[in-house]
């Protein structure tokens, strides 16, 4: 069985990327080590077609890597560029990058280093997390802890969803219709991307006090939600209400 594994080593100035053959005895064959960042790597993002990898150093530049050759194809930004998160579009040719620096905002780039579009300015809050819906139509961002913004990339139409407690993570369903956010109030909120719901569906049971806990959609057609927990358990939430 072949698989790729990316390993982020927060205390070291490197990123390790492997293309592995998993043998019956569990051994892995090593392929590449990517060395270029000057500070600990804080974020990585695989392209949907598995051919490219984005890495960002802590308060440093963003780099695009060719997975097959292990070479750096392009460097984005400059030193001091604070990247909070990145997300690929489904064509694996474009991506967006959010910054916790309001002056940087959100930028959309192509893989050749060209800035396609940007959302920045004095009214732009700091970006803590972001995701692109799998159909490529909407950009969902977590702004300044308590706010979710859904932006239609083509029309620039925007909707804002407020939350009462700080948001720690964001995940989008495979059909692009729903997304979930984890809150530090030990709740998971499910929202619809279309913005028709006035209130979210809420899930409780997992524990979240000290650490960032992330949830995700799982199963065929995103048929359930799974969440980590500080009690060393995985919490599956299912079934969804029948009207979904």
Rosetta blueprint (number, residue, H / E / L):
1 X L
2 X E
3 X E
4 X E
5 X E
6 X E
7 X E
8 X E
9 X L
10 X L
11 X L
12 X L
13 X L
14 X L
15 X E
16 X E
17 X E
18 X E
19 X E
20 X E
21 X E
22 X L
23 X L
24 X L
25 X L
26 X L
27 X L
28 X L
29 X L
30 X L
31 X L
32 X E
33 X E
34 X E
35 X L
36 X L
37 X L
38 X L
39 X L
40 X L
41 X E
42 X E
43 X E
44 X E
45 X E
46 X E
47 X L
48 X L
49 X L
50 X L
51 X L
52 X E
53 X E
54 X E
55 X E
56 X E
57 X E
58 X L
59 X L
60 X L
61 X L
62 X E
63 X E
64 X E
65 X E
66 X E
67 X L
68 X L
69 X L
70 X L
71 X L
72 X E
73 X E
74 X E
75 X E
76 X E
77 X L
78 X L
79 X L
80 X L
81 X L
82 X L
83 X E
84 X E
85 X E
86 X E
87 X E
88 X E
89 X L
90 X L
91 X L
92 X L
93 X L
94 X E
95 X E
96 X E
97 X E
98 X E
99 X E
100 X L
101 X L
102 X L
103 X L
104 X L
105 X L
106 X E
107 X E
108 X E
109 X E
110 X E
111 X L
112 X L
113 X L
114 X L
115 X E
116 X E
117 X E
118 X E
119 X E
120 X L
121 X L
122 X L
123 X L
124 X L
125 X L
126 X L
127 X E
128 X E
129 X E
130 X E
131 X E
132 X E
133 X L
134 X L
135 X L
136 X L
137 X L
138 X E
139 X E
140 X E
141 X E
142 X E
143 X E
144 X L
145 X L
146 X L
147 X E
148 X E
149 X E
150 X E
151 X E
152 X E
153 X L
154 X L
155 X L
156 X L
157 X L
158 X E
159 X E
160 X E
161 X E
162 X E
163 X L
164 X L
165 X L
166 X L
167 X E
168 X E
169 X E
170 X E
171 X E
172 X E
173 X L
174 X L
175 X L
176 X L
177 X L
178 X E
179 X E
180 X E
181 X E
182 X E
183 X E
184 X L
185 X L
186 X L
187 X E
188 X E
189 X E
190 X E
191 X E
192 X E
193 X L
194 X L
195 X L
196 X L
197 X L
198 X L
199 X L
200 X L
201 X E
202 X E
203 X E
204 X E
205 X L
206 X L
207 X L
208 X L
209 X L
210 X L
211 X L
212 X L
213 X L
214 X L
215 X E
216 X E
217 X E
218 X E
219 X L
220 X L
221 X L
222 X L
223 X L
224 X E
225 X E
226 X E
227 X E
228 X L
229 X L
230 X L
231 X L
232 X L
233 X L
234 X L
235 X E
236 X E
237 X E
238 X L
239 X L
240 X L
241 X L
242 X L
243 X L
244 X L
